C-alpha cells in the first residue's frame, strides 16, 4: 500500500505550488504555471507593438496635456517634481495640487529630453509599458486559462477598453505595472520566494506611484497570500510596497510641505462640475459598451450552441452598426442592454466555474481568488473613482476576462469551438478598431481646430497682438504650441486689439465670460461630419462609452477686442465662495480676485445669499487678508439687510 501524497492530503497545496490536479484533457497538460513560453512571448510582443503604434498616430487628447506640463517640467528639473504652477482647471495653481503621480511622468520626461517635442516618438516611448501589459496578461492567462492565452490576449488588448484608452495618460501604464506585480507575486508563491515577493512589492509601489487606483495591487497580493496560506510573503510584499510609496511621499513633503498623495486625498475636485449621478448604472453601461465581445466569448465558454452564438453576435454587431448609422439615438439604452447581457453572463460564468470545480472534486481556490480580486476592483471603483469612465473599469474588465478564460480553457476543446472563439476575437478586435478610429478623429478635430484658428488670426494680426483662448483637452496643448495664452478669469488683461479664441461647445473649458460688447466676432471654427456618435462618453463621466453627436464636433468662436476688459468667472458666486472656504490647502493666488468679487456679489444680493453665510464666515476667518476683508464686508451687508427686514 502506497502512502498518499501531500497533494492528496491537502488539495490547496497543489494550487500553492502552481500544479493542477489532472481532471480533464483540457487541464492535464498545464501541470505547472510558468512565465510565458517563447511563442507566447512573441505573440505578446506583436500585440504590444500594435497597441503602441495604433496609439502613436493619435494627437494629444483629453488629459494628455495636463500630464505633459509635469513631464516637460521634469525634463528640465528632475529633482523638483512639483515646483511649478500648472493651469488645467479654472486657475493656475501649484502642480502639487493637480493629481499627477510621478513614475509615468518621469518616463515621459526622458522622451522629451531625447526627442524634443515629437508626439509620435513620445507615444512610441510607451512600448515598454505596453510590453509589460501584454506579457503580464499572458502570464496570468497561462496560469488561469492554459491553452487560451492567444485568443484572450487579442480579445483584451485590442478591445475598445485599451486600444482607444492608452493615450499619453497613466491608466494603462499603472495597470501594466499592477498586473506585473500580481503575476510576479503569484510566481513568488509558486517558488515560496521572499525575494520575488519583495520585487513584486516594489512593482506594486511603482504602480501606485503611476496612478493611485493601483492601490488595488498590494491588496490583491495580500489576498492571494492568505488564500495560498503564505501570509509571510504577503507581509513582505505589502511592507515593501508601503515603504517605497511612503519614501517618495516623504521626499515630496520635504520639498513642497505636503505629500502629493495627501493633497490629492483631501483636496477633492477643484471647482469642477462633479458627477451627480450614481456609479452603478455607468458601471453596467461602460462594461457593456467596451466588453460586449467578452459576453460573446462567455457564450462560447458556456458551451452555448453555435446557432445561438452567431445570432447573438449579429445582434451585438447590429447594435453598434445602428449607433454608427444614426439609427439608434438612445445610446444609453443600447449600452444598458449590452451591459445587462455582459454582466448577466459574467454571473453565470462565475457560478458555472464554482459549480464545475465542486463537481469534479477540484479545490475552488483559484476561482475563489479571482472572485476576491474582482470584488477588490469593484470596491476600488466605488471608493476611489471620482466619476465613471471607461478607464475606471479597465481592471474590472481584465479580471472578468480571466474568469471567462478559465472556464473556456476547460470547455473549448473541440476544433469547431476554437474557431468560434477566434471568430468572437475578430469581432472584438473590429469593435476596438472602430472605437480607436473614432477616438483618433475626436483628437484630430481638436488639433485641427486650434491650428485653423491660429492660421486665421495670423492673416489679420501683423502686429502679433496677444491671442487668448479658452478650452482644455488636446486643444489646449495645440493652442499653446501656436502661441495662444490661456484666459484666466479676473486675471488676464484683455486690451483693445487683442484676439480671443473661445470654446463654445465640444470640449471642457475654463468657465469665463467676456462681455460681447467688448469684442467683434470675426469668425467660427465649427467642423462638422456625418458621424452621429462621439467617444466623449469614454472620458467625461457620461456612463455610455459612445454618446450622440449633433452639430459641430467642436465649436470655436474667434473675436477681436474693441475695448480694454477683463474676463469674469461664469461660476456662481456661491460655488466659488464655498470652494474657497472648504479647500484644505491654500487658494491659488490667481483665484483670489474672483473669490473677492464673488463675495462682493453675495453682499450686494443679501436676500438671496443666506445659504452662503457659513462659507463667508469661514473666509472671514481665513488666512488671506483680502479675502477676509471681502467676506467680512459681504457678511456685514447681508446681516444689515436681515436686521432691516426685521
N, C-alpha and C positions, 0 to 999 in steps of 0.2 A: 504494500500500500504506500503510495507516494504522499508526501506531505503537501498540503495546499500552499500555493504561492501567496506572497504578500498581497498581490493584486486581488486574489480571490478572497482574502480575508478583509481587505479594505478597498472597496471599489474606488473611493476617492483618490487613493494613492496612484491609481492608474492615470487619472486625469492630471494629477500634480506633475507627473513626470512627462506628460505630453503624450502618453500612449493611449490608445483607444482599444477597448475590447472588441475583437472581431465579431461582429454580429450580422453583417450583411456584406455582399460583394462590393458594395459601394464604399464601405468604410474600412474593410480589412487591409487594403493596400496603404492606408495612411497610418502606419503604426506609430510613427514619431513625427511630431511637428518640428520642422527646421526652418531656417531662413530660406527665402526663395531659391529654387534651382536656377541654373543658367538660363533656360528657356523662359522661365517666368520673369527673370530679371530683364532679359531683352525686351519682353513684351511691356514690362513696366516702364522701361526707358522710352520705348516708342510712344506710349500713351502720354508720358510726361512731356516729351518733345512736342507732340500735337497740341497739348494743353497750353504750353508756353508760347508757341508760335501763333496759335489762334488768338491768344490774348495780346500778343505783341503788336498786332496790326491795329488795335483799337486805340483811339486817342484817350487822353486822360478823362476820367469820368467820375461822377458822383463825388465821393470824399477823397479821391486821389490827391487833389491839390492841397488839402489840409495836411496830409502826411508828407507831401513834397516840401512844404515850408520847414518842417522839422528835419527832414533828410538833408535839405540844402544847407541848413544851419550847421548840422553835424559835420558836413563835408568841410566846413570852414573852421569849426570849433568843436572838435570831437569830445573834449573833456568838459564842456559846458552845455549839456544836452537841452536844457530848458531856459537858457539865459537870453531870451529874446521875447518880443511881443509878436503875437500872431493874430491875424484878422480872419475869422472864419464864421462868426455868428453875427452879432449886431455891432460890436465894438472891438477894436484891437485890445488884447488883454495878454497877460503873461502866459507864455506857452505852457507852463506847468498847470494851468487851469483848463487846458483843452486836451482831452483824452488822447494820448499817443504813447503807449509803452515803447521801449527803445529798440528791441532786438531787430525787428524788421527795418526800422529807420536807419540803424547803423549799417545794415547790409545795403540798403538803397544808397546811403551816402557814399559808399565805396564806388558804386556805379557812377555817381555824379563826379567823383574825383577822377575816375578813369576815362569816362566818355563825354563829360560835359553835359549839355542839355540835349540829349538824344533819347527821346521817349522810347523808341523802338528797342534800343540797346538796354535801357533801364529794365524793360519788361523781359528781355531775354535773360537778364541777370537773375530772374526769378527761377531759372531752371533747377538749381539745387533744391529749392523748396518743393517744386513740383516732383522732383525725383524722390524726395523724402516722402511725399504724399503717396505716390503710386507704389513705392517699394514697401512702405508700412502697410498699405491696404493689401498688397499681395501677400505679405506675411500673415496678416490677420485672416484673410480668406483661406490661405493654405492651412491655417490652424483649425479654423472652424468649419470650412466648407471645402475639404480637399477634393481636387478634381474639377472644381468650378471657378478657379481663380481667374481664368481668362475672361469668361463672359461677365462675371461680376465686376471685374476691373473696368472693362469698357463701359458697362452699364452705369457705373458710378461716376467715373471721372469725366466722361463726355456727356453727362446728363445736363439738363438745364441748371441744376443746382450749382455745378462747378465750372462748366465750360463758359458760362457768361458771368460767373461770380468771382473770378480771380482778380482782375483789375490790378491796380497798384495799392491794394489795401491789405491789412494784416490778417484777414479772416482765414483764408486758405493756408498761408504760412503757419499761423498758430495751430490750426487743426492738423497740419502735417507734422509739426513737432510733437503735438499731443499724442497723435496716433503712433508715432515712432517711439515715444516714451512708453506707451502702453504695450506695444509689441515687444519692446526690449524688456520690460518688466515681466511679461509672461514667459519670455525666454529665460530670464533670470530664475523664475520659479522652476522651470524645467531643469535647470542646472544647479539649483539651490545655491546661486552665486550672489554674494553680497556685493561684489564688485560691479556686476551688471545692474543690481538694484540701485546702487549709488549713481551709476551712469544714467539709468532711467530717471532717477530723481533730478539730475542735472538737466536732462532734456525737458522734463516737466517744468522746471523753473524757467528755461528758455521759452517754452510755450506760453507760460503765464506772463512773461515779460514781453511777449509779442502781442498778445491780447488777453485781457483779464478773463474772458469767457473760458479760457483754457484752465481755469481753476478746477475744472472737472477732472483733469488728467490725474493729479495726485489722489483725488477721491476714488477714482476708478481703480487705480493701482492698489490703494488700501483695501478696497472691497475685494479685489482679486486675491490679495494676501490672506484675508480672513477666510474666504471661501476655500482657498487652497490649503488652509492651515499652515500658513507661513507668515505669521504676524511680524516676525523679526525682519523679514525682507521688506514688508510694507512700512515698518517703522523707519528703516534705513532710507528708503526712497522718499518718504514723507519728510523726514528730518532734513535730508539733503536739499529737497525742493524748497522747503521753507527757509532754510538757512541762506541759500543762494538768492532767493527772492528778497529776503529781508536785507541782505548785504547791499543790493543795488538800491533799494529804497532808502537805506541809511545814507548812502552816498548822495542821493538826490536831496535828502533832508539837510545834509551838511551844506550843500551848495545853495539850495533855494529856501531853506527854512521850513519846508513842508514836503512830506512824501508825496510823490505823484499819485500813488495808489490811494492815499488817504484823501487827497484833494478830489480825485475822481469819485471816491466813495461818498463824500459829504457835499460836494458842490451841486450835484444834480444837473439837470438840463438847462443851460443858461439862456433864459428868456425865450426859448424856442417854444413852438406850439407842441405841447406834449400830446401824446396819443391818448385819447379819452376812452376808447373802446376797450373791450376785453381782449384777452390773449388767446382764448381757446379757439374761437372761430377762425382767426387768422392762422393758427397752428394747423387746423384742418385744411384750410384752403391753400396755404403755402405748400404743404407737403403734397397735397393732391395735385397742385399745379406743376411742381418740378419733379415729382417722383411717380407720375402715373404709369410710366413704363415698369416701375418696380411692382406695381399692382398686377400688371400683366405677367411679369415674371413669377409672381406669387401664385397665379393661376396654374402656371406650368409646374411649379414646385408642389402644388397641392394635387397634382395628377388629374386636373380637370381635362376632359376630352378636348381634342384639337378643334372639333367642330363647335365648341363653346368658346375656346380661347380666341380663335380667329374673328368671330363676330364681336367679341369684347374689344379686341384690338381695333377693329373697324370703327366701333363707337368712339373709342378714345381719339383715334385719328380724325374722325368726323367732328368731334368737339373742337379740336384745335383748328381744323380747316374752317369750321363755321365762324370761329372768332377771327381768323385771319382774313376771311372774306367779308366780314361785317354782318354776317347773318345773325350771330348770337351777340347781342349788345350787352346783355347782363352777364358779363364775365364772372362776376362774383357768384352767381348761381351755378355756372358751369363748373367752376373750381370747387364749389361746395359739393357738387355731385361727385366730382373726381376724388375729392378728399375723403368723402364717406366710403367710396369704393376702395381706396388705398388703405385707410385705417381699419376698415372692416376686415379686409384680407390680412392685414398685419396681426389683428387679434386672432384670426383663425390659424395663421401660421404658428404663432406662439403656442396656442392651445394644442395644435397638432404635434409640435415638437415635444412638448412636455408629455403628452399622452403616448406618443410613439416611444419615447425613452422608457417610460414605465412598462409598456407592453413587451419590449424586447429585453427587459431586465437591466438596462444600462443606467448608470447613475446620471442624474439630471444636472450635475454640477455645472457643466459648460452652458447649458441652456439657462440655468439659474443666474450665472454670471452675466450673460447677455441681457437678461431681463433687468437685473440690477443696474447694469450700465445704461440701459435705456431710461430707467427711472431717474438716474442721476442727471442725465442730459435733459430730461423733461423738467426736473426741479430747477435746473440752471436756467432753462428757457423762461420759466415763470418768475424767477427771482432776480436774475442778472440782466435780462434783456430790457432795455428802456422802452422799446416799441417793437412790434412784429415786423419781420422782414425775412427774406429768403436766407440771408446769411445767419440768421438766428437758428435756423433748423438744419444747418449743414451737418453737425454732429449727429443729430437725431436720424437724418437720412442714412448716414453711414451705418449706424447700429441696426436700423431696420433692414438694411441690405445684408448685413452679416447674418441676422436672424433668418431671413429668407434664403440666403445662400446655404445656411446649414441644413435646412430642410431639403433644398434642391440637391445637395450632394448625396442625399440618401434616396431620393425618389427619381431623379433624372438619370437613368442608367441606359435606357434604350436609345439607339441612334436617332430614331424619329423624334423623341422628346428633346434630345440635344439640339437638333435642327430647329425645333420650335423655340427653344430657349434662345438660340442665336438670332432667330427672327425678331424676338422681342428686343434683344440688344440693339439690332439695327434700327428698330422703331425708336428706342430710347436715344440713340445717337442722333437720329434725324431730328427729333424734337430738340435735343440740346443744340444742334447746329442752327436750327431755326431761331431759338432764343438768342444764341450768340450773334447771329447776323442782325437781328433786330436791335440788340443792345449796342452793337457796333454803330448802327445807324443813329441811334439816340446820341451817342457820344460824338459822332462825326457832325451831326446837325449843329450842336452847340459850339464845336470848334469852328465850323464854317460861319456861324452867326457872328462870333467875335471877330473873325478875320474880315468879314464883309463890312461890319460896322466900322472897323478901323480903316478899311480902304475907302469907304465913302467919305469919312471925315477928312482923311488925308487930302482928298481932292480940293476941299474948301478950307483948308487950315494951313495956309502958307506961313502963318506966324507961329505955328506949333503951340497953340494955346492948350492948357491942360484939358484932358478928357477924363471925366468922372463917370463911373459906372456902378450899377447895382447888379447883383447876381452871383451865385456861388456855383458849386459843382465844377465840372471841367471848364465851363465858360470863364470862370474867374481866372484860371491859370492862363488861358489863351488871351484873355483881355489884358492881363498884366504883361504878358510877353509882347503884346502890341503897344505897350506904353501907357495904357489906361491906369487910372488911380481909383481905388475903391472909395465909394461915397459913404461917409460916416455921419450919422445924424448929429446935428448940433455941434459938429466938429469941422467938417470940410468947408472951407471958404469958397463959395461959388462967386466968380467975378464975371462981369459983363464980357462976352466974347468966349467964355469957356464953353466946352461941349459936355453934354450929358448923354449917357447911353443907359437907358432904364429898362430893366426887365419887367415886362407887363405880365406875362404868363409863361409857363413851361419849365420853370426850374425854381429851386429855392433861392431866396434873396434876402438881403437886409431890408427891414421894414422902415423905409424912409420915404418922405414925401417932399417933392419940390413943387412949390406953387406954380400952376400952369401959366399964370400971368407973367411969370418972370423969365420964360424962355419961349423961343419959337420952335414949333415942331417941324423938323426938317424931313424926316422920313421914317420908315419902318423896315425892320428885317423880320419877316414872318414866313419862313419857309413852310410849305405845305406839301403833303404827299398823300397817296391813296391808301396807306396802311392804316387800318381802323383801330389798331391797338398800340399800346406803349408798354415798355418794360419798367416804367416808373414805379409800378407797384412792387417790384422786387426789392426796392431800396427804401421807399418812403412810408412804410407802415400802412399801406392800403389794405393789406391782407391777401389780396389776389395778386399773383405774380404779373399778370397782364391786366391792364385797365383800358377802358375805351379811350380812343384818341379822336377828338373832334377839333376842327380848326387847325391853326398852325401848331406845329410841334414845339416851337418856341416863338415868342413874340417880343421883339426888342424895339423900343422907341428911341429915336435919335433927335436931340434938340440942341439949340444954342442959346445960351443965356443972354437976355436983353438987359438985365439989371443985376446988381450985386444981390446975393441972397445966401441963406443957409438952408440946408436940408433939415427937416424936422422929423422926429421919430413918429411913425404911424402906430406904434404900440399904445394901447390905452394907458393913461397915466396911473390908474390903479395897479396895472400889471407891473409897470416899471418900478413904482414905489415898493410894491410887495417883493419884487425880485431883489431889489437893493437891501431891503430890511431883512429878508430871510437868508441872504447869502452869508455863508460861514467864512468866506475869505474876502479880502478887500475888493471893493468895487473897482473895475477898471477905470483908470483916470479919464479915459475918453468918454465914459458914460456919465460922469458927474454932471455935466451941463444938462443932459437930457433928464436926469433924475431931478435936478433942481427945478427945471421947467415943469416937470410933471407935478411936483409939489405945489408950485405956484398955480397950476391949473386946478388942482383939487381945492386949494384955498379960495380960488375965485368962484367955485361952484359948491358952496357949503351944503346946499340942500341935497345934493346927490353924492356927496363924498363921505358920508358917515361910515361906510364899510371900510374906508381906507384909514380911519383914525388909528387902529392898532399898529399899522405899518409906519405911519407918520411918527408915532411916538417912539418906535424903535429907532427910526432915522434921527429923531431929535436927540437921542442919547448915543448916537453912533460916533465913530472916531473922526469922520471927515467934517471939517469945520463948516464949509459952505453948505453941505447937505444938512447939517444940524440946524443952521440958521434958516434955510429954506423950509425945512419941515416944521420948525417952531413957528415961523410966520404963518404957514398954512394951518397949523393947529389953532393958532390964536384966532384966525378969521373964522374957521369952522365953529369953534366954541363960542365966539362972539355972536355969530349968526344964530346958534342954538339958544343963547340967552335972550336975544331979542325976540325970538319966536315965543318963548315962554312969557 
